[in-house]
Amino acid sequence: MRRSFSIGLLLLLPLITWSQSEKRFIKSANKLFEAGAYAESAAIYLILLQQHYQDDLNRNLAVCLEQMGDHKAAEYWYEKYLTVHPEDMPALLSYAHLLKYNGKYHLAKEAYLLYATADPVGYYFAGTCDYAINNQDRTNTCFIEGLGINTPGSDISPAFINRGIMFSSNGDLGVEGKKQENDPGSGSPFYSLYYVSEENTNYQASVQPLRDINQQYNNAAVSYDQMLDRIFITRNNYLHGRLIKDKDRMVQLSIMEGLIDGLSVYKLRPFEWNDKTYSVGQPFVLPGGDLLLFVSDMPGGFGGTDIYYCINTGDGWSEPINMGAPVNTPGNEMYPFLSDQQILYFSSDYLPGFGGLDIFMSARDGQHWSKPVNMGLPLNSSQDDFGLILTKGSGYFCSNRPGGAGNDDIYRVAFLKPVADLNVINARLQPVADALVVLYENDHRVMEAETDLSGHVTLPVEEGHQYSVHISKDGYMESVVDFLDQYRSTTGSMEVSLLEYYDYIDESEWEYDIPGNSGGEQDTADNEQGRDEHDSEQHDGMLTYELFIGSFEDPDYTRITSLARFGELSVRQTGRNVLEFYIINLDHETALKAHEAAITAGFQTSRVITYRNKERID
């Protein structure tokens, strides 16, 4: 009996020990949870739940996983919890958001409608599921590719600077002199800032850290004012190497502004509207520094985080002004970017979309902004899509969609616009004025107009319509462009070449000898002098370059648009079914780099073309 009792005690000892320490583990996990150390608390909750299931621990674990960005695992634990506590409406709303985030639109709609019995906003969210379902087949013509610099970690927030991009990463890219510590909230390393040139965005070895800036904690979303060499950076609030927490023990974000020389940042100082009680971050500054956009959850906004702006008064920044509706919503609006065309691009998790953060655009309309438009698939996905920056129809954005290299990745994007601007040229690349241009849609004449002195005409085309164009002029062979929608470019412009009849002579341009005119020799001398002056002007003229990519009947747009990072992608029709693609308006250095990239991409016939005073000289 004694032996059997002793063996029983030995078998029960681990359970007794566990029971005695369970409360201590729960207390530790809850303290970490309340402090926002989600990664550390999640690990303890998972062990506790494997030993003994408890509803409150399940809910906390689901919240941790949601905050850490593990949305599939979070969905699982919320579903498990809601089978026991279906009355928990906040948990139901989080579960519905996760279902939509994971692309389960029909299930998400059901969950939202169930939530609507407690809060009518559930009907609105159910409607956003209908939007996602009904717009699955409506895609924009854009081409997307992940960058080679992406890491298994998180790579975010690209910003244009000096023919390259700055970006933030917590991946293994190496930072000189920085102590690598993990963020207790996510369990991942803190973010650092890097630079890579446009032509090297596929090579991690070319990435360089910004100097004198990457500190112990997060340095992320950045903006650069190229006119003043000024830089704006998002970082954690900290003092003397220690994080500053608010009364709720939360670490807020702040903006720092300074100067940059090469890769060295100096004279950093806090943005005057930082506050330790709320976050201020994700800055975007207009060139010249007259206007600063940023994101904040300061009191008095529309919801979670709103987009604000400040005006440079000369003595500092004006008080923050909320951009208001329809841009800001009860949800989270983030990552503003204002294009040269006064188009605001930003991300929102509340406006109708496909899940998570979607990218939207809004145009300036007098003193207001137009209703935001979802930029659609494939730019957006069911997960987080954010941080879009654009120039001349191409740029970069971030996403944590499946298939990437890590948690968040930076993607290159090129938008191919339908042809709305037609430029008619002759075989000598000179503009053809007064050419008759007729636009047809399904044999119905939509427009008839003549080209101007520069050979240009604007076409009133709409997305989703099939057009053809007929171009004619006396002395030239008629040119017909069928299926105009397939001739897209990042600029929305296209050149069409009209071939002249060699035996055609316009009598209005004949020159006659006038009887009694004896000034032939002087005219010849004048012509020679004029030719010399012209040659001198040509010699001293401005040189520009373009890259001829190649001629194609069936273009591989994915490979072609990868070269749009070097400049404007242009398309020209040279035959009935033949398209020529170019990267235009380049300097010599960029043209050579673009040519090297084209050869690497397999365009062996690509070449650099030189112009002087807009006339081709090679």
C-alpha positions in Angstrom: 0.0 0.0 0.0 2.7 2.4 1.0 4.6 1.7 -2.3 1.5 2.1 -4.4 0.6 5.4 -2.6 4.1 6.7 -3.2 3.9 5.9 -6.9 0.5 7.7 -7.0 2.0 10.8 -5.3 4.8 10.8 -7.9 2.3 10.6 -10.7 0.3 13.4 -9.2 3.3 15.6 -8.5 3.5 17.4 -11.9 -0.2 18.1 -11.7 0.1 19.5 -8.2 3.1 21.6 -9.2 1.3 22.8 -12.3 -1.9 23.7 -10.3 0.2 25.6 -7.8 2.0 27.6 -10.4 -1.0 28.1 -12.8 -2.2 31.2 -11.1 1.2 32.7 -11.2 1.5 32.0 -14.9 -1.9 33.5 -15.5 -1.0 36.6 -13.5 2.2 37.0 -15.4 0.5 36.6 -18.8 -2.2 39.1 -17.9 0.3 41.7 -16.8 2.2 41.3 -20.1 -1.1 41.5 -22.0 -2.2 44.7 -20.3 1.3 46.2 -21.0 0.8 45.4 -24.7 3.5 42.7 -24.8 1.3 40.5 -27.0 4.0 38.2 -28.3 5.2 37.3 -24.9 1.8 36.9 -23.3 0.5 34.9 -26.3 3.2 32.3 -25.7 2.1 31.8 -22.1 -1.6 31.8 -22.9 -1.0 29.0 -25.5 0.8 26.8 -22.9 -1.9 27.5 -20.3 -4.7 26.6 -22.8 -3.0 23.4 -23.8 -3.0 22.4 -20.1 -6.4 23.7 -19.1 -9.0 25.5 -21.2 -10.3 28.8 -19.8 -12.6 31.2 -21.7 -10.9 34.4 -20.6 -7.5 33.1 -21.6 -8.8 32.1 -25.0 -10.2 35.6 -25.6 -6.9 37.2 -24.6 -5.0 34.9 -26.8 -7.2 35.8 -29.8 -6.6 39.5 -29.1 -2.9 38.9 -28.9 -2.8 37.1 -32.2 -4.9 39.7 -33.9 -2.6 42.5 -32.6 0.5 40.5 -33.8 -1.0 40.1 -37.3 -1.5 36.4 -37.2 -5.0 36.7 -38.6 -5.7 33.0 -39.4 -4.8 31.9 -35.9 -6.7 34.8 -34.4 -9.8 33.7 -36.5 -9.5 30.2 -35.1 -9.3 31.3 -31.4 -12.2 33.8 -31.8 -14.3 31.1 -33.4 -13.5 28.8 -30.5 -14.3 31.4 -27.9 -17.6 32.5 -29.6 -19.0 28.9 -29.5 -19.1 29.4 -25.7 -19.8 33.1 -25.6 -21.9 34.1 -28.6 -23.2 37.1 -26.7 -19.8 38.8 -26.7 -20.5 41.4 -29.4 -17.0 43.1 -29.5 -15.5 39.6 -30.0 -18.0 38.9 -32.7 -17.1 42.1 -34.5 -13.4 41.2 -34.4 -14.2 37.8 -35.7 -16.2 39.2 -38.6 -13.3 41.6 -39.5 -10.9 38.6 -39.5 -13.2 36.5 -41.7 -13.3 39.4 -44.2 -9.5 39.9 -43.9 -9.0 36.2 -44.7 -11.2 36.5 -47.8 -14.2 34.7 -46.4 -16.7 37.3 -47.5 -19.9 35.3 -47.2 -19.1 34.1 -43.7 -18.0 37.6 -42.7 -21.3 39.0 -44.0 -23.3 36.5 -41.8 -21.2 37.5 -38.8 -21.7 41.2 -39.5 -25.5 40.7 -39.8 -25.5 38.9 -36.4 -23.6 41.8 -34.9 -26.1 44.2 -36.4 -28.7 43.0 -33.9 -26.6 44.9 -31.3 -25.2 47.7 -33.4 -26.6 48.9 -36.7 -23.1 49.6 -38.1 -23.1 45.8 -38.7 -25.3 46.4 -41.7 -22.8 48.8 -43.1 -20.0 46.3 -42.7 -22.2 43.6 -44.3 -22.6 45.9 -47.3 -18.8 46.1 -47.6 -18.8 42.4 -48.0 -21.2 42.7 -50.9 -18.9 45.3 -52.4 -16.0 42.8 -52.2 -18.1 40.0 -53.7 -19.5 42.0 -56.5 -16.1 43.5 -57.5 -14.0 40.4 -57.7 -13.9 40.5 -61.5 -13.4 44.2 -61.9 -9.7 44.6 -62.0 -7.4 47.5 -63.0 -4.8 47.1 -65.7 -1.7 47.4 -63.5 1.3 45.1 -63.1 2.8 44.3 -59.8 6.0 42.6 -58.7 7.7 42.1 -55.4 11.1 43.7 -54.9 14.2 41.6 -54.4 15.2 43.6 -51.3 12.2 42.2 -49.3 13.2 40.1 -46.3 11.3 37.5 -44.2 10.5 40.3 -41.8 8.5 43.4 -42.5 9.5 45.9 -45.2 7.3 49.0 -45.5 6.8 52.7 -46.2 8.8 53.5 -49.4 9.5 57.1 -50.1 11.1 58.7 -53.2 14.6 60.2 -52.7 17.4 61.0 -55.1 16.6 58.4 -57.8 15.9 55.8 -55.3 13.7 55.0 -52.3 14.0 55.1 -48.6 12.1 52.4 -46.7 11.7 50.8 -43.3 12.5 47.2 -42.4 12.8 45.0 -39.4 14.3 42.3 -41.4 17.9 41.1 -41.5 19.5 43.7 -43.6 22.1 44.7 -41.0 22.4 48.1 -39.2 25.8 49.4 -38.2 25.9 50.3 -34.5 22.3 49.5 -33.7 21.4 47.3 -30.8 19.0 44.7 -32.2 16.1 44.3 -29.8 12.6 43.0 -30.3 9.4 44.9 -30.0 7.5 43.2 -27.1 4.2 43.9 -28.8 4.9 42.1 -32.1 7.9 39.9 -31.0 9.8 41.2 -34.1 12.8 43.5 -34.2 12.3 47.3 -34.3 12.3 49.1 -37.7 15.3 50.8 -39.2 15.6 53.1 -42.3 17.4 52.2 -45.5 18.1 53.5 -49.0 18.4 51.7 -52.3 18.7 53.2 -55.8 15.9 52.5 -58.3 17.9 50.2 -60.5 19.0 48.1 -57.5 15.7 47.4 -55.9 16.1 43.7 -56.6 19.5 43.4 -54.9 19.7 43.2 -51.1 23.5 43.8 -51.2 22.8 47.3 -52.6 20.8 48.4 -49.6 22.4 51.0 -47.4 21.3 52.1 -43.9 20.7 55.7 -43.2 23.4 57.0 -40.9 23.1 58.7 -37.5 19.4 57.9 -37.2 18.7 54.2 -36.6 18.3 54.2 -32.8 17.3 51.5 -30.4 13.6 51.6 -31.2 11.4 52.0 -34.2 12.4 54.4 -37.1 9.8 54.0 -39.8 7.5 55.9 -42.2 9.5 58.7 -43.7 9.1 61.6 -46.2 11.7 63.6 -48.0 11.5 67.2 -49.3 13.8 67.2 -52.3 13.8 71.0 -52.6 15.1 71.7 -49.1 16.8 68.3 -48.4 14.6 68.0 -45.4 13.4 64.7 -43.9 10.5 63.7 -41.7 10.6 60.5 -39.7 8.2 58.5 -37.6 9.6 57.0 -34.4 8.6 55.9 -30.9 8.4 58.5 -28.1 11.5 57.9 -26.0 13.9 60.0 -23.8 17.5 59.1 -22.9 17.2 55.7 -24.5 14.0 54.8 -22.7 10.5 54.5 -24.2 8.0 57.1 -23.0 4.6 55.6 -22.1 1.3 57.4 -21.6 -1.1 57.0 -18.6 -2.4 53.8 -20.2 1.2 52.4 -20.5 1.0 52.7 -24.3 4.0 53.8 -26.3 2.9 56.5 -28.8 4.5 57.6 -32.1 6.0 61.0 -32.9 7.4 62.8 -36.0 11.0 64.1 -36.1 12.1 66.6 -38.7 15.7 67.2 -39.8 18.1 67.6 -42.7 19.8 64.9 -44.8 23.1 65.0 -46.7 23.7 61.9 -48.7 22.7 59.1 -46.2 23.5 61.2 -43.1 20.7 62.7 -41.1 21.4 65.6 -38.8 19.7 68.4 -36.8 16.7 66.2 -35.8 14.1 67.9 -33.7 10.6 67.0 -32.6 7.6 68.1 -34.7 6.0 70.8 -32.7 2.6 69.1 -32.6 3.8 65.8 -31.1 2.1 64.7 -27.9 2.9 62.0 -25.5 -0.8 61.2 -25.0 -1.5 60.2 -28.6 0.3 59.2 -31.8 1.5 61.5 -34.6 3.2 59.8 -37.6 3.3 58.7 -41.2 4.3 62.2 -42.6 4.2 63.3 -46.2 5.6 66.7 -47.0 5.1 68.6 -50.3 8.2 69.7 -52.2 9.2 73.1 -50.8 7.7 72.3 -47.4 4.5 74.3 -47.6 2.2 71.5 -46.6 2.6 68.5 -44.3 0.2 65.6 -44.1 0.3 63.1 -41.3 -1.8 60.6 -39.4 -3.0 60.9 -35.8 -5.4 59.5 -33.3 -5.6 62.8 -31.4 -8.9 63.6 -29.7 -11.6 65.2 -31.7 -11.2 63.1 -34.8 -13.7 61.0 -36.8 -12.6 57.6 -35.5 -9.4 55.6 -35.0 -6.7 57.4 -36.9 -7.4 60.4 -39.2 -5.4 62.3 -41.8 -4.4 65.8 -40.8 -2.5 68.6 -42.4 -0.4 71.6 -41.3 0.5 74.6 -43.3 4.0 76.1 -43.1 3.6 79.6 -41.7 7.2 80.6 -42.0 7.6 80.6 -38.3 6.5 77.0 -37.8 3.6 74.8 -38.5 -0.1 75.8 -38.2 -2.3 73.9 -35.8 -3.3 70.5 -37.2 -6.4 70.6 -39.4 -8.5 67.4 -39.9 -9.0 66.6 -43.6 -12.6 65.8 -42.7 -15.2 63.7 -44.6 -15.3 62.0 -47.0 -11.6 61.1 -46.5 -11.7 60.4 -42.8 -14.2 57.9 -41.3 -15.0 56.2 -38.0 -12.3 53.7 -38.9 -8.6 54.1 -39.6 -7.2 56.3 -42.4 -3.4 56.0 -42.9 -0.4 56.6 -45.2 -1.3 59.8 -47.1 0.5 60.6 -50.4 -0.4 63.6 -52.5 0.6 63.4 -56.2 1.7 66.3 -58.5 -1.8 66.1 -60.0 -3.4 66.8 -56.6 -4.6 63.3 -56.2 -4.6 62.1 -52.6 -3.8 58.4 -52.1 -4.3 56.8 -48.7 -5.4 53.6 -47.0 -8.6 52.9 -45.0 -10.0 49.9 -43.2 -13.5 51.4 -43.1 -14.5 52.5 -46.6 -15.9 49.8 -48.8 -13.1 47.4 -49.8 -11.8 43.9 -49.9 -10.6 43.6 -46.3 -8.0 45.0 -44.0 -6.5 48.3 -45.3 -7.3 49.1 -48.9 -5.8 51.9 -51.0 -8.1 54.7 -52.1 -7.8 57.9 -54.2 -9.5 61.2 -53.8 -9.2 64.3 -56.1 -9.1 67.9 -55.0 -12.5 69.5 -55.7 -12.3 73.2 -54.9 -12.1 73.5 -51.2 -13.1 69.8 -50.7 -12.0 66.3 -51.6 -14.0 64.0 -53.9 -15.6 60.8 -52.7 -12.8 58.3 -52.2 -12.6 55.6 -54.9 -11.3 52.1 -54.1 -8.4 51.4 -56.5 -9.5 47.8 -57.0 -7.8 44.5 -57.6 -5.0 43.6 -58.0 -3.6 46.6 -56.2 -5.8 45.8 -53.2 -6.4 42.4 -51.7 -8.3 41.0 -48.7 -5.4 41.8 -46.5 -3.5 45.1 -45.7 -2.5 47.2 -48.7 -0.9 50.6 -47.9 1.8 53.1 -48.5 1.3 53.8 -52.2 3.7 56.3 -53.8 3.5 57.2 -57.5 5.3 59.3 -60.1 4.4 59.2 -63.8 2.1 56.2 -63.6 4.4 53.9 -61.6 5.6 53.6 -58.1 5.6 51.3 -55.0 3.2 50.1 -52.3 3.2 47.7 -49.4 1.1 44.6 -48.7 1.1 41.5 -46.5 -0.8 39.5 -49.1 0.1 35.8 -49.5 3.0 34.9 -51.7 5.4 37.5 -50.5 8.9 37.1 -49.0 7.9 38.0 -45.4 5.2 39.6 -43.2 5.0 42.8 -45.2 6.6 43.4 -48.6 7.2 46.3 -50.9 5.9 45.9 -54.4 6.5 47.8 -57.6 3.4 48.8 -59.5 2.9 50.3 -63.0 -0.6 51.5 -64.0 -1.3 51.2 -67.7 -3.8 53.9 -68.8 -6.0 53.7 -71.9 -4.9 55.8 -74.8 -6.4 59.3 -74.3 -3.7 61.3 -75.9 -2.7 60.6 -79.5 0.4 62.1 -81.2 0.7 61.7 -84.9 4.2 61.8 -86.5 5.7 61.1 -89.8 8.6 58.8 -90.7 11.1 61.6 -89.7 9.4 61.7 -86.2 8.1 65.1 -86.9 4.5 66.1 -85.8 1.8 65.9 -88.4 -0.7 68.8 -88.0 -4.3 68.9 -89.4 -4.5 65.1 -89.6 -8.1 63.9 -89.5 -8.7 61.6 -86.5 -11.9 59.7 -86.2 -12.8 57.6 -83.1 -15.2 54.7 -83.4 -16.9 52.5 -80.8 -18.4 49.4 -82.4 -18.6 51.1 -85.8 -20.3 54.1 -84.2 -18.5 57.4 -84.8 -17.8 58.9 -81.4 -15.5 61.8 -82.3 -13.9 63.6 -85.3 -11.1 66.1 -84.9 -7.9 67.3 -86.4 -4.5 67.2 -84.8 -3.0 70.5 -83.6 0.4 72.0 -84.6 2.2 69.5 -82.4 0.3 66.6 -84.0 -1.7 66.0 -80.8 -5.4 65.2 -80.2 -7.3 64.1 -77.1 -9.6 61.1 -77.3 -12.7 60.9 -75.0 -12.3 57.3 -74.1 -13.8 55.4 -71.2 -12.6 52.3 -69.4 -14.3 49.1 -70.5 -15.2 50.3 -74.0 -13.7 49.0 -77.3 -12.5 51.7 -79.7 -10.8 52.0 -83.0 -9.1 55.1 -84.5 -8.8 56.0 -88.2 -6.1 58.7 -89.0 -5.8 60.2 -92.5 -4.3 63.2 -94.3 -3.7 64.1 -97.9 -0.3 62.8 -99.0 -0.2 60.1 -96.3 -1.3 56.5 -96.1 -4.3 56.1 -93.8 -3.5 54.4 -90.5 -6.0 52.4 -88.5 -5.6 51.4 -84.9 -8.0 48.6 -83.9 -8.7 47.5 -80.3 -7.4 50.7 -78.9 -7.7 49.4 -75.3 -4.8 47.0 -75.7 -2.4 49.9 -76.4 -1.8 51.1 -72.9 1.1 52.9 -71.2 1.9 54.6 -67.9 1.3 58.0 -69.5 -1.9 57.2 -71.5 -0.3 58.6 -74.6 0.5 56.9 -77.9 2.4 57.9 -81.1 1.1 56.8 -84.5 3.3 57.1 -87.5 1.8 58.2 -90.9 3.7 57.0 -94.0 4.0 59.6 -96.8 3.4 58.8 -100.4 6.7 59.4 -102.0 5.2 60.3 -105.4 2.8 62.8 -103.8 3.7 66.5 -104.3 1.7 69.3 -102.6 1.7 72.1 -105.3 1.1 74.7 -102.6 4.7 74.0 -101.4 6.3 74.3 -104.8 8.9 77.0 -105.2 9.2 78.9 -108.5 12.1 80.9 -109.9 11.1 84.5 -110.3 12.2 86.0 -113.6 14.9 88.7 -113.1 15.9 87.4 -109.7 19.7 87.5 -109.7 20.1 86.8 -106.0 20.7 83.1 -106.3 24.3 83.2 -105.2 23.5 85.4 -102.2 20.6 83.1 -101.3 23.0 80.2 -101.4 25.4 82.0 -99.2 22.6 82.9 -96.8 21.5 79.3 -96.7 25.0 78.1 -96.0 25.4 80.6 -93.2 22.0 79.5 -91.8 23.0 75.9 -92.0 26.2 76.6 -90.1 24.3 78.5 -87.4 21.8 75.6 -87.2 24.6 73.0 -87.0 26.2 75.1 -84.2 22.8 75.3 -82.4 22.4 71.5 -82.8 25.9 70.9 -81.5 25.2 73.0 -78.4 21.6 71.8 -77.9 20.2 69.8 -75.1 20.8 66.0 -75.3 18.0 63.7 -74.2 17.7 60.0 -74.4 15.2 57.2 -74.6 15.3 53.5 -74.3 13.9 51.4 -77.2 12.7 48.2 -75.5 11.5 46.3 -78.5 8.8 45.7 -81.1 6.0 43.2 -80.2 2.8 41.7 -81.6 2.0 40.1 -78.2 3.8 42.2 -75.5 4.9 40.6 -72.2 3.6 43.5 -70.1 4.9 42.0 -66.9 8.5 42.2 -68.1 8.0 45.5 -70.0 6.5 47.4 -67.0 9.3 46.3 -64.8 11.4 48.9 -66.7 9.0 51.7 -65.8 11.0 52.4 -62.7 13.5 54.2 -64.9 11.0 56.7 -66.4 7.8 57.1 -68.5 6.7 54.0 -70.4 5.5 55.0 -73.9 4.0 52.9 -76.7 4.0 53.6 -80.5 2.2 51.8 -83.3 4.4 51.1 -86.3 2.3 48.4 -88.0 -1.2 47.1 -88.0 -0.4 44.7 -85.1 3.0 45.8 -84.1 3.8 47.9 -81.0 7.1 49.5 -80.0 7.8 50.2 -76.4 10.1 53.0 -75.1 11.2 54.5 -71.8 11.3 58.2 -72.6 12.8 61.5 -71.3 15.9 60.0 -69.7 19.3 61.5 -68.9 22.4 59.6 -70.2 23.2 57.8 -67.0 19.6 56.6 -66.4 19.4 55.5 -70.1 22.5 53.3 -69.7 21.2 51.7 -66.5 17.8 51.1 -68.1 19.5 49.5 -71.1 21.5 47.2 -68.8 18.3 46.3 -67.0 16.5 45.6 -70.3 19.2 43.3 -71.5 19.1 41.5 -68.1 15.3 41.2 -68.6 15.8 39.5 -71.9 15.2 42.4 -74.3 18.3 41.7 -76.4 17.4 44.2 -79.2 16.9 47.1 -76.8 19.1 50.2 -77.4 19.5 53.8 -76.3 18.4 56.5 -78.7 19.8 60.0 -78.6 18.0 63.3 -79.3 19.4 66.8 -79.6 16.8 69.6 -79.4 14.1 66.9 -79.6 15.5 65.6 -83.0 16.9 62.2 -83.3 20.6 62.2 -84.1 21.5 58.4 -84.2 
